[in-house]
Amino acid sequence: MPTRPSFVVTGGAHGIGRAIAERLTDNGQVVVLDVTGQLDWQHEQVTLVVGDARDPETARRAAATAEASGPLLGWVNNAAIFRDAGLSDASSSQILDLITANLALALTGCHTAVNHFLAHQRAGAIVNVSSHQAQRPVRGALPYATAKAAVEGLTRAIAVDHGPAGIRTNAVALGSITTARFEQYRTEHPEVDAQMAALHPLGRVGTPSEVADTVAFLLSPAAGFVNGVILPVDGGRAANGPDPEAI
């Protein structure tokens, strides 16, 4: 019986990362790399590696753990830091630190994955989780929006540099998704449902499982000719523009 492949998902303990990790168990073994000390859910095909995804040694340990259970074929950079800072209320070094911290999460993962694939002379796939804010930021999220724009540039550059080795690199640019963080915001701002319905042409926010299905597709052989793509998973939010006649 052929050995099943393995995957690494950073920030996979909760929310969207958890949904991605659980979805990928349909296809193989999954290593979740997260700072959390333990998972509050269990799956026989999921292994937790505890540590900071920005740390190269920790990322290599996750890759080795995955490889031990099956050939590592896919890497998902989902981990992110959500902390606001603006030009008028934070120092430039504080803002740069936040941008760098978010970008480093993707860069370290991409560096580890690419070199693992090359060392094993193996094709592989990387998916970086981005945001609609990379193109259309909301107020108060300057470090996050800037970092995600850099992640999208990184995605395209890796696709060009390492496509010849059979390494595909894509990103998903998410709209609003029903995570615990979103639900907390929704509780504090009851008007948000109407706002989200207006922003997303499908009239609703997305679900973690919808993101997970898209990521699984991008990692699969079915997406074998998809490389360097920034795919909006946002219900049409990126395509939407305010209609002055509707005011």
Salt bridges, closest charged atoms under 4 A:
GLU22 OE2 - ARG18 NE 3.27
ASP26 OD2 - ARG23 NH1 3.50
ASP40 OD2 - HIS14 ND1 3.99
ASP40 OD1 - ARG18 NH1 3.98
ASP52 OD2 - ARG54 NH2 2.82
GLU57 OE1 - ARG60 NH2 3.12
GLU67 OE1 - HIS116 NE2 2.75
GLU67 OE2 - HIS120 NE2 3.84
GLU67 OE1 - ARG122 NH1 2.86
GLU183 OE1 - ARG186 NH1 3.17
ASP193 OD1 - ARG186 NE 2.60
GLU210 OE2 - ARG204 NH2 2.72
ASP213 OD1 - ARG23 NE 3.05
